[in-house]
């Protein structure tokens, strides 16, 4: 399967790159926890805190800003606190960036690669592209852009989704929306077909551009197969000032949730300020892809030594 990935990108003139696993900065995303370590030696005799990357995104964007052109990478990434049927704290990620692509063009390429890799192992129905609003209207019978926290809570009760006790008095629409997405909608997506969920709320833009409108929408998509998320893609934000604002907002959220603070990646922000070319990028979970292709129930079955046997 790795050979197939490399052949796919070679045919399209996409350059394979390698970036460091260790960095002096980390993602401030409150949903992601980085492993930390410390280096002591030449250059930093007093020691330097370092993070194992949760994704190669930041250094790959620095390469894009330096003129690399379209690039891809297959690498190990590390996320603390993640273990389960579809998670292992160390896993393999395929990430790539395409110059001049918008989200729709990248979705088409993601589908082409997924069909090429999965076609030998399973029969897939025609793919589906499903707007975020349409998905909620179809499965939860509400509009995710206008519903209140009370509306989401009622939908959760209707579908017998049990919210954690701490959520019951919570009026944050985003928390309730995420609960319904993960517990009600995602398990129903991609049944024997590739399903792309797109046009996310602007509040979930992360590192994606936001398209103005009523409501404004994030130019972001995720790919699902048999209820499992396989990939997460963005039409990449290139505005350094807006990215800094989003990072600072995420740092505040980490503080509110009593999560460890992290150093912002000033090298990434400087690269964005110097000029990130128009591009779209996507990260695809390789272990999950192999799990689905092989018919395994868990990623632990396709990883030589998962956490419980590492």
Buried (B, 14 or more C-beta within 10 A) or exposed (E): BEEEBEEBBEEBEBBEBEBEBEBBBBBBBBBBBBBEEEEEEEEEEEEBBBBBBBBBBBBBBBBBBEEBBBBBBBBEBBBBEBBEEBBBBBBBBBBBBBBEBBBBEBBEBBBEBBEBBBEEEEEBEEBBBBBBBBBBEEBBEBEBBEBEBEBBBBBBEEEEBEBEEEBEEBEEBEBBBBBBBEBBBBBEBBEEBBBBBBBBBBBBBBBBBBBEEEBEBBBBBBBBBBBBBBBBBBBBBBBBEBBBEBBEEBBEBBEEEEBEEBEBBEBBBEBBBEEBBEBBBBBBBBBBBBBBBEEBEBBBBBBEEBBEEE
